[in-house]
């Protein structure tokens, strides 16, 4: 008997991405699209019983760095473990196209420094079967993935391609340079880039310590490139900045949007050095959007935090001579040596004496550092810092840190929130997420493989902010689902997804909401050249569906790879044009 649909999801509780109250309904899917909702009488070639389960649109993560991983891997993990069905990469001005062969190593070292992806991983993993940005998109278009992938044109690569050494040295662009970059940007948008990204932060440096090539790019350069997008009639702008002078920097971004008419988003976090500056930026954003300008803030729902561990890039003892003498040993041997009473005593004596330098001080910031447990806590209380725990236990923070690092066979980790936690709570994140011109972002999926593990943002947003938070107000489930489905999709011009409605992409999650939980971060050695990376999985995703195909069942990949490269913005389905 012929089945009317490819897939029918029966009886789920739908949070449909609009923010409307949840309701129970069936979903019928055919040819990768949702074709009907309600009581579906026809049968599907495959059916899923979703009674008692939460059903959401697939999550759209607009701030990732899978630019390299997408060239060698079909699975965009960790994102695809966390209900993400569309990722946007090429953020923060870094990426691998356009690029001349002589600049391969230069762009690798930039990505290594900015996004903590090791040089050997990228050297072995990247095929470099492209030069121009359209070439890069063509190479990606031949591949298949477990999510859809959108790419942005990175400013650093573009600047070096046009200006060579002058661009890398951050020299001012000439009028001819700007015209050439604008022309290439226009071509990239025509070829299917979702947008253009740039970085203006001192935090972004090459692995040998040089600032990113785009750090001091002038307003004339940024405006010129934005006008290239304007001539193409498509593409979004993405910016990360230190906002050292918030009013002046935002005024410049506003002028760029006014001149080009292109939508712009910028990264917004609470920095410890200026813990109230984010309020000024949100006020300026409200003023700009009130004047009709298409601008958004990308915000995150938990602290951006560094993880320290014996397997990771840094730990509190990395700079000590006793540890450095053992650092080359395999983990098990290192753990055995560090557990030796004499070695332990020498190491703790060195650590307690102190080591100068930013890295060393950050790695021993005991008053703001926490133990990462088997059940991650991303809004820990001041009483849980290593300083507080050590005082209560009558020991030193150094000794407590070492004991935890040696636990679980040397796989214990420490957690240092360094953005969005200046006041010891997530109250700023709550305000940012609730702002009408903000969207969730900044997960950095695919990057920071030895220090940060934030690709799990979509799961923690759902669990912490709608169910588990005990230190302040929460969001309605429906609102949080809307934020990371419809809102994020529309922020980058993807109007064909992010909602459960006829005509929309059949990207969805079936979730056991009551048991949905993050697992602790761990380390895998599965990158090219045996490279190490932090990963974090979740429990409670019953199924993830991309373009009507089940890609994950109970957190495990099915082997289906329906994901494709997205070529530019996607139009709203005709059936919903009046929505």
C-alpha positions as CSV (number, residue, x, y, z in Angstrom):
1,X,0.0,0.0,0.0
2,X,1.4,3.4,-1.0
3,X,2.1,5.6,1.9
4,X,0.9,9.2,1.7
5,X,4.0,10.7,3.5
6,X,7.7,10.0,3.9
7,X,7.5,10.5,7.7
8,X,4.7,11.2,10.2
9,X,5.5,12.3,13.7
10,X,2.5,11.4,15.9
11,X,1.1,13.1,18.9
12,X,4.0,15.3,20.0
13,X,3.7,18.5,22.1
14,X,4.7,21.2,19.6
15,X,6.6,24.3,20.5
16,X,6.4,25.5,16.9
17,X,9.0,28.3,16.8
18,X,6.5,31.2,16.8
19,X,6.4,31.6,20.6
20,X,2.7,30.5,20.7
21,X,1.6,28.1,23.5
22,X,2.5,24.5,23.0
23,X,-0.1,22.2,21.5
24,X,-0.5,18.6,20.5
25,X,-0.5,17.6,16.9
26,X,0.8,15.2,14.3
27,X,3.3,16.4,11.6
28,X,3.4,15.0,8.1
29,X,6.6,15.3,6.0
30,X,7.2,14.7,2.4
31,X,10.1,15.5,0.1
32,X,12.0,17.3,2.9
33,X,9.1,19.6,3.8
34,X,6.4,19.8,6.4
35,X,3.1,19.3,4.4
36,X,0.5,19.1,7.1
37,X,-0.1,19.5,10.9
38,X,-3.0,18.4,13.0
39,X,-4.7,15.0,13.0
40,X,-2.9,13.2,10.1
41,X,-5.0,10.3,8.8
42,X,-2.6,9.2,6.1
43,X,0.3,6.9,6.9
44,X,4.0,7.6,6.6
45,X,6.6,5.3,5.1
46,X,8.1,5.8,8.6
47,X,6.4,7.0,11.7
48,X,7.6,8.2,15.1
49,X,5.4,8.0,18.2
50,X,6.1,11.4,19.9
51,X,3.4,11.3,22.5
52,X,4.7,12.8,25.8
53,X,7.6,14.3,23.9
54,X,8.5,17.9,23.1
55,X,8.7,18.6,19.3
56,X,10.6,21.7,18.2
57,X,12.0,23.1,14.9
58,X,15.7,22.2,14.5
59,X,17.9,24.7,16.2
60,X,19.8,27.2,14.0
61,X,23.2,28.1,15.3
62,X,24.5,31.2,13.6
63,X,27.9,31.5,15.2
64,X,30.2,28.5,14.5
65,X,33.6,27.8,13.1
66,X,33.3,24.6,11.1
67,X,35.2,26.2,8.2
68,X,37.9,23.5,8.4
69,X,35.9,20.6,9.8
70,X,33.3,20.9,7.0
71,X,36.0,20.1,4.5
72,X,36.9,16.7,6.1
73,X,34.0,15.6,8.2
74,X,30.4,14.9,7.5
75,X,29.3,15.3,11.1
76,X,29.2,18.8,12.5
77,X,29.7,17.7,16.1
78,X,29.2,18.8,18.8
79,X,26.4,20.9,17.3
80,X,24.5,18.0,15.7
81,X,24.4,16.3,19.1
82,X,22.5,19.3,20.5
83,X,19.5,19.5,18.2
84,X,21.2,21.9,15.7
85,X,20.1,21.3,12.1
86,X,21.6,24.4,10.5
87,X,25.0,26.0,11.3
88,X,26.5,29.2,10.0
89,X,30.3,29.3,9.9
90,X,32.9,31.9,8.8
91,X,32.3,34.1,11.9
92,X,34.8,36.6,13.4
93,X,36.6,37.3,10.2
94,X,38.5,34.0,10.1
95,X,38.3,31.3,7.5
96,X,40.2,29.7,4.6
97,X,39.0,31.5,1.5
98,X,39.9,33.3,-0.6
99,X,43.5,32.2,-0.2
100,X,46.6,32.0,-2.4
101,X,48.7,28.9,-2.0
102,X,51.6,31.0,-0.5
103,X,49.2,32.1,2.3
104,X,47.9,28.7,3.4
105,X,50.1,28.6,6.5
106,X,49.3,32.2,7.4
107,X,45.6,31.5,7.5
108,X,46.1,28.3,9.4
109,X,48.2,30.1,12.1
110,X,45.5,32.7,12.4
111,X,42.8,30.1,12.9
112,X,45.1,28.3,15.3
113,X,45.5,31.4,17.4
114,X,42.0,32.8,17.2
115,X,40.0,29.6,17.5
116,X,42.5,27.2,19.2
117,X,42.5,24.6,16.4
118,X,46.0,23.1,16.2
119,X,48.3,23.7,13.2
120,X,48.8,19.9,12.4
121,X,45.1,19.3,12.5
122,X,44.4,22.0,9.9
123,X,47.6,21.1,7.8
124,X,46.5,17.5,7.4
125,X,42.8,18.1,7.3
126,X,42.5,20.9,4.7
127,X,42.5,19.8,1.1
128,X,43.0,23.3,-0.3
129,X,41.1,22.4,-3.4
130,X,40.0,26.0,-3.8
131,X,41.5,29.5,-4.1
132,X,38.6,32.0,-4.4
133,X,35.6,32.0,-2.1
134,X,33.3,30.7,-4.9
135,X,35.8,27.9,-5.3
136,X,35.5,27.1,-1.6
137,X,31.7,27.0,-1.8
138,X,31.9,24.7,-4.9
139,X,34.2,22.3,-2.9
140,X,31.7,22.3,0.0
141,X,28.8,21.8,-2.3
142,X,30.2,18.4,-3.3
143,X,30.0,17.2,0.3
144,X,27.2,15.8,2.4
145,X,26.6,16.6,6.1
146,X,24.3,15.8,9.1
147,X,23.2,19.5,9.1
148,X,22.8,22.3,6.6
149,X,25.8,24.7,6.4
150,X,25.9,28.3,5.6
151,X,29.2,30.1,5.0
152,X,30.3,33.7,5.4
153,X,33.2,35.5,3.7
154,X,35.9,36.2,6.3
155,X,37.5,39.6,6.3
156,X,41.0,38.4,7.3
157,X,41.3,36.0,4.4
158,X,39.9,38.6,2.0
159,X,42.2,41.3,3.2
160,X,45.3,39.2,2.9
161,X,44.2,37.9,-0.5
162,X,43.9,41.5,-1.8
163,X,46.7,43.3,0.1
164,X,49.2,40.5,0.8
165,X,51.8,41.4,3.5
166,X,50.3,44.9,3.8
167,X,47.0,43.4,4.8
168,X,48.5,41.0,7.3
169,X,50.5,43.9,8.8
170,X,47.3,45.9,9.3
171,X,48.3,48.7,7.0
172,X,45.5,51.0,5.9
173,X,43.7,49.9,2.7
174,X,44.0,52.1,-0.3
175,X,41.0,53.1,-2.4
176,X,42.1,50.4,-4.9
177,X,42.3,47.8,-2.2
178,X,38.8,48.6,-0.9
179,X,37.4,48.5,-4.5
180,X,39.0,45.1,-5.0
181,X,37.7,43.7,-1.7
182,X,34.2,45.1,-2.4
183,X,34.2,43.4,-5.8
184,X,35.2,40.0,-4.3
185,X,32.6,40.4,-1.6
186,X,30.0,41.1,-4.2
187,X,31.1,37.9,-6.1
188,X,31.0,35.9,-2.9
189,X,27.4,36.9,-2.2
190,X,26.4,36.1,-5.7
191,X,28.0,32.7,-5.3
192,X,26.1,31.9,-2.2
193,X,27.8,33.4,0.8
194,X,25.4,34.2,3.6
195,X,27.4,37.2,4.6
196,X,30.6,38.9,5.6
197,X,32.4,38.8,9.0
198,X,35.1,40.8,10.6
199,X,37.0,41.0,13.9
200,X,38.0,44.1,15.8
201,X,39.2,42.6,19.1
202,X,42.7,42.2,20.6
203,X,41.6,38.8,21.9
204,X,42.0,37.5,18.3
205,X,45.7,36.8,17.5
206,X,47.7,34.5,15.3
207,X,49.4,31.6,17.1
208,X,52.6,33.6,17.1
209,X,50.9,36.5,18.9
210,X,50.2,38.9,16.0
211,X,46.8,40.7,16.1
212,X,44.3,39.7,13.5
213,X,44.8,41.5,10.2
214,X,41.4,43.2,10.5
215,X,41.8,44.7,13.9
216,X,42.3,48.3,12.8
217,X,40.6,48.3,9.4
218,X,39.1,51.7,8.8
219,X,35.5,52.7,8.5
220,X,36.1,53.4,4.8
221,X,37.2,49.8,4.3
222,X,34.3,48.3,6.2
223,X,31.8,50.5,4.4
224,X,33.3,49.8,1.0
225,X,33.0,46.0,1.6
226,X,29.4,46.5,2.9
227,X,28.6,48.4,-0.3
228,X,29.8,45.3,-2.2
229,X,27.1,43.4,-0.4
230,X,24.6,46.2,-1.2
231,X,25.4,45.9,-4.9
232,X,24.8,42.2,-4.7
233,X,21.5,42.9,-2.9
234,X,22.2,40.2,-0.4
235,X,24.3,39.1,2.6
236,X,24.5,40.0,6.3
237,X,27.3,41.6,8.2
238,X,28.8,40.0,11.4
239,X,31.2,41.9,13.7
240,X,33.1,41.1,16.9
241,X,34.7,44.1,18.7
242,X,36.2,45.1,22.0
243,X,34.0,48.1,22.0
244,X,36.8,50.0,23.9
245,X,34.8,53.2,23.1
246,X,31.3,51.8,23.0
247,X,29.5,54.9,21.7
248,X,32.0,55.6,18.9
249,X,32.3,52.0,17.8
250,X,28.6,51.4,17.7
251,X,28.1,54.8,15.9
252,X,30.4,53.5,13.2
253,X,28.5,50.2,12.9
254,X,25.3,52.1,12.6
255,X,26.7,54.3,9.8
256,X,27.8,51.2,7.9
257,X,24.2,49.8,8.1
258,X,22.7,53.2,7.1
259,X,25.0,53.4,4.1
260,X,24.6,49.8,2.9
261,X,21.2,48.8,4.1
262,X,22.6,45.3,4.9
263,X,21.6,43.6,8.2
264,X,24.4,43.6,10.9
265,X,24.9,41.6,14.1
266,X,27.6,42.1,16.7
267,X,28.7,39.9,19.6
268,X,27.6,41.2,22.9
269,X,28.9,39.9,26.3
270,X,29.5,41.2,29.8
271,X,33.3,41.8,30.2
272,X,34.8,42.0,33.7
273,X,36.7,45.2,32.9
274,X,33.6,47.1,31.9
275,X,30.7,45.1,33.5
276,X,28.0,47.6,32.6
277,X,29.1,48.5,29.0
278,X,26.7,46.0,27.5
279,X,23.8,48.1,28.8
280,X,25.0,51.1,26.8
281,X,25.2,48.9,23.7
282,X,21.7,47.5,24.1
283,X,20.4,51.0,24.5
284,X,22.2,52.1,21.3
285,X,20.8,49.0,19.6
286,X,17.3,49.9,20.6
287,X,17.7,53.4,19.2
288,X,19.0,52.1,15.9
289,X,16.3,49.4,15.4
290,X,13.7,52.0,16.5
291,X,14.9,54.1,13.5
292,X,14.3,51.0,11.3
293,X,17.9,49.8,11.0
294,X,18.3,46.0,10.7
295,X,20.7,45.3,13.6
296,X,21.0,42.5,16.1
297,X,23.1,41.6,19.1
298,X,24.3,38.0,19.3
299,X,24.3,36.9,23.0
300,X,24.9,33.8,24.9
301,X,22.9,32.2,27.7
302,X,25.7,31.1,29.9
303,X,29.3,32.2,30.7
304,X,31.9,31.9,28.1
305,X,34.3,29.8,30.1
306,X,37.8,28.3,29.9
307,X,38.3,24.7,30.8
308,X,41.6,23.6,32.4
309,X,42.8,20.0,32.5
310,X,45.8,17.8,32.1
311,X,44.6,16.8,28.6
312,X,43.8,20.4,27.6
313,X,45.7,23.5,26.4
314,X,46.2,24.9,29.9
315,X,46.0,23.9,33.5
316,X,47.0,25.8,36.7
317,X,50.4,24.1,36.8
318,X,51.3,24.4,33.1
319,X,54.0,27.0,33.7
320,X,55.6,25.3,36.7
321,X,59.0,23.6,36.1
322,X,58.0,20.4,37.8
323,X,55.0,20.0,35.5
324,X,56.8,21.0,32.4
325,X,59.3,18.3,33.0
326,X,56.4,15.8,32.9
327,X,54.2,17.4,30.2
328,X,55.5,15.2,27.4
329,X,54.5,12.0,29.1
330,X,51.3,10.1,28.2
331,X,48.4,11.0,30.5
332,X,48.5,7.8,32.6
333,X,52.2,8.2,33.3
334,X,51.8,11.9,34.1
335,X,49.0,11.1,36.5
336,X,51.1,8.5,38.3
337,X,54.1,10.9,38.6
338,X,51.9,13.8,39.8
339,X,50.4,11.5,42.5
340,X,53.9,10.8,43.9
341,X,54.1,12.6,47.2
342,X,57.5,14.2,46.5
343,X,56.5,15.4,43.0
344,X,53.2,16.7,44.3
345,X,54.9,18.6,47.1
346,X,57.4,20.2,44.7
347,X,54.6,21.1,42.3
348,X,52.4,22.7,44.9
349,X,55.3,24.7,46.4
350,X,56.1,26.1,43.0
351,X,52.4,26.9,42.3
352,X,51.9,28.6,45.6
353,X,55.0,30.8,45.0
354,X,53.3,32.1,41.9
355,X,54.3,32.6,38.3
356,X,54.0,36.0,36.4
357,X,52.0,36.4,33.3
358,X,48.4,36.6,32.2
359,X,48.0,32.9,31.4
360,X,49.4,31.8,34.7
361,X,47.3,34.3,36.7
362,X,44.1,33.3,34.8
363,X,44.8,29.6,35.4
364,X,45.0,30.3,39.1
365,X,42.1,32.7,39.5
366,X,40.8,30.7,42.4
367,X,38.2,33.3,43.5
368,X,36.4,32.8,40.1
369,X,37.2,29.2,39.3
370,X,35.0,26.2,39.9
371,X,35.2,22.4,39.7
372,X,33.6,21.0,36.6
373,X,31.5,18.1,37.8
374,X,29.7,15.2,36.2
375,X,26.6,17.3,36.2
376,X,27.8,20.7,34.8
377,X,26.6,23.8,36.6
378,X,26.9,27.0,34.5
379,X,25.5,29.3,37.2
380,X,27.5,28.3,40.2
381,X,27.4,30.2,43.5
382,X,30.3,32.1,45.1
383,X,30.4,29.5,47.8
384,X,31.4,27.0,45.1
385,X,34.7,28.7,44.0
386,X,37.9,26.9,44.6
387,X,38.9,29.6,47.0
388,X,35.8,29.1,49.1
389,X,35.9,25.3,49.0
390,X,39.6,25.3,50.0
391,X,39.0,27.6,52.9
392,X,36.1,25.5,54.1
393,X,38.2,22.3,53.8
394,X,41.2,23.9,55.4
395,X,43.5,23.3,52.4
396,X,45.0,25.4,49.7
397,X,43.2,26.0,46.3
398,X,46.3,24.6,44.6
399,X,46.0,21.3,46.4
400,X,42.3,21.1,45.8
401,X,42.8,21.9,42.1
402,X,45.5,19.2,41.7
403,X,43.3,16.6,43.4
404,X,40.4,17.3,41.1
405,X,42.6,17.3,38.0
406,X,44.0,13.9,39.0
407,X,40.5,12.5,39.5
408,X,38.9,10.2,36.9
409,X,42.2,9.0,35.7
410,X,43.5,12.5,35.2
411,X,40.4,13.8,33.3
412,X,39.1,16.1,36.0
413,X,38.5,19.7,34.7
414,X,38.3,23.2,36.2
415,X,36.0,25.9,34.9
416,X,36.7,29.6,34.8
417,X,33.8,31.8,33.5
418,X,35.5,34.9,31.9
419,X,32.6,36.6,30.1
420,X,29.0,37.1,31.3
421,X,29.8,36.3,34.9
422,X,31.4,39.4,36.3
423,X,28.8,39.6,39.1
424,X,28.7,35.9,39.9
425,X,25.3,35.2,38.3
426,X,23.6,35.1,34.9
427,X,21.4,38.1,35.5
428,X,23.1,40.0,32.6
429,X,22.5,37.0,30.3
430,X,18.8,37.0,31.2
431,X,18.5,40.6,30.3
432,X,20.4,40.2,27.0
433,X,18.4,37.2,25.9
434,X,15.2,38.9,26.7
435,X,16.0,42.0,24.6
436,X,13.8,42.1,21.4
437,X,16.8,42.8,19.2
438,X,19.0,40.0,20.5
439,X,19.4,36.5,19.3
440,X,21.3,33.5,20.8
441,X,24.7,33.0,19.3
442,X,28.4,32.7,20.1
443,X,28.6,29.0,20.6
444,X,31.8,28.7,18.5
445,X,31.0,25.1,17.6
446,X,34.0,23.5,16.0
447,X,36.5,25.9,17.6
448,X,38.5,26.3,20.8
449,X,39.1,22.6,20.9
450,X,41.5,22.6,23.8
451,X,40.0,25.3,26.1
452,X,36.3,26.1,25.5
453,X,33.4,23.7,24.9
454,X,30.3,25.9,24.2
455,X,28.8,24.1,21.2
456,X,26.3,22.8,23.7
457,X,24.7,26.2,24.1
458,X,21.4,25.2,22.5
459,X,20.8,22.5,25.1
460,X,21.8,24.5,28.1
461,X,19.6,27.4,26.9
462,X,16.7,25.0,26.9
463,X,17.4,23.2,30.1
464,X,18.7,26.1,32.3
465,X,16.5,28.9,31.2
466,X,13.1,27.1,30.9
467,X,13.4,24.3,33.6
468,X,16.3,24.2,35.9
469,X,17.3,27.8,36.9
470,X,17.0,28.4,40.6
471,X,18.8,31.8,41.0
472,X,16.4,34.1,39.2
473,X,13.6,34.3,36.6
474,X,13.3,31.9,33.7
475,X,11.9,32.1,30.2
476,X,8.8,30.4,28.9
477,X,9.7,27.2,27.0
478,X,8.0,28.6,23.9
479,X,10.0,31.8,23.9
480,X,13.3,30.0,24.2
481,X,12.5,27.7,21.4
482,X,11.5,30.7,19.2
483,X,14.8,32.4,20.1
484,X,17.0,29.7,18.7
485,X,14.9,28.6,15.8
486,X,12.8,31.3,14.0
487,X,14.8,34.2,15.4
488,X,18.2,32.9,14.6
489,X,17.1,31.7,11.2
490,X,15.7,35.1,10.2
491,X,18.7,36.9,11.6
492,X,20.8,35.5,8.7
493,X,18.1,35.4,6.0
494,X,17.0,31.8,6.3
495,X,13.2,32.2,6.1
496,X,12.5,28.7,5.0
497,X,13.2,27.1,8.4
498,X,12.8,27.6,12.2
499,X,9.1,27.0,12.4
500,X,6.8,24.0,12.4
501,X,4.3,25.0,9.6
502,X,3.3,23.7,6.2
503,X,5.9,24.5,3.5
504,X,8.8,24.9,5.9
505,X,11.9,22.7,6.0
506,X,11.3,19.5,7.8
507,X,14.0,20.1,10.3
508,X,12.9,19.2,13.9
509,X,13.8,17.7,17.2
510,X,11.9,15.2,19.3
511,X,13.0,15.7,22.9
512,X,12.4,14.0,26.2
513,X,12.2,17.4,27.9
514,X,12.0,16.1,31.4
515,X,15.2,14.1,31.1
516,X,17.1,16.4,28.8
517,X,20.5,17.0,30.3
518,X,24.1,17.9,29.4
519,X,26.9,15.5,30.1
520,X,30.2,16.7,31.4
521,X,32.8,17.9,28.8
522,X,35.3,15.2,27.8
523,X,38.2,14.8,25.4
524,X,38.2,12.9,22.1
525,X,41.2,12.3,19.8
526,X,39.4,12.1,16.5
527,X,40.6,15.2,14.6
528,X,43.0,14.8,11.6
529,X,46.6,13.9,12.7
530,X,45.1,12.4,15.9
531,X,44.2,15.9,17.1
532,X,42.5,16.3,20.5
533,X,39.3,18.2,21.0
534,X,36.8,19.0,23.8
535,X,33.4,17.5,23.2
536,X,30.1,17.5,25.2
537,X,27.1,15.4,24.6
538,X,23.6,15.4,25.8
539,X,20.9,13.0,26.9
540,X,17.2,13.4,26.0
541,X,17.3,14.0,22.2
542,X,15.0,11.2,21.0
543,X,15.5,12.1,17.4
544,X,16.8,14.9,15.2
545,X,15.4,15.2,11.7
546,X,17.0,17.2,8.9
547,X,15.1,17.7,5.6
548,X,12.8,14.9,6.6
549,X,15.5,12.4,7.3
550,X,16.3,11.1,10.8
551,X,20.0,12.0,11.4
552,X,20.2,11.2,15.2
553,X,18.4,8.6,17.3
554,X,18.9,8.8,21.1
555,X,22.1,10.8,20.6
556,X,23.7,8.5,18.0
557,X,24.0,9.2,14.3
558,X,21.9,7.1,11.9
559,X,24.2,7.5,9.0
560,X,21.8,9.8,7.1
561,X,23.5,12.8,5.6
562,X,20.8,15.0,4.1
563,X,22.6,18.3,5.0
564,X,23.9,20.5,2.2
565,X,25.7,23.7,1.6
566,X,23.2,26.6,1.7
567,X,23.6,29.0,-1.2
568,X,22.6,32.3,0.2
569,X,19.4,33.5,1.8
570,X,16.4,31.2,1.6
571,X,12.9,32.5,0.8
572,X,9.9,32.1,3.0
573,X,7.6,29.3,1.8
574,X,4.8,30.5,-0.4
575,X,2.2,28.8,1.8
576,X,3.2,31.1,4.6
577,X,4.0,34.3,2.8
578,X,1.3,36.2,4.7
579,X,2.7,35.1,8.1
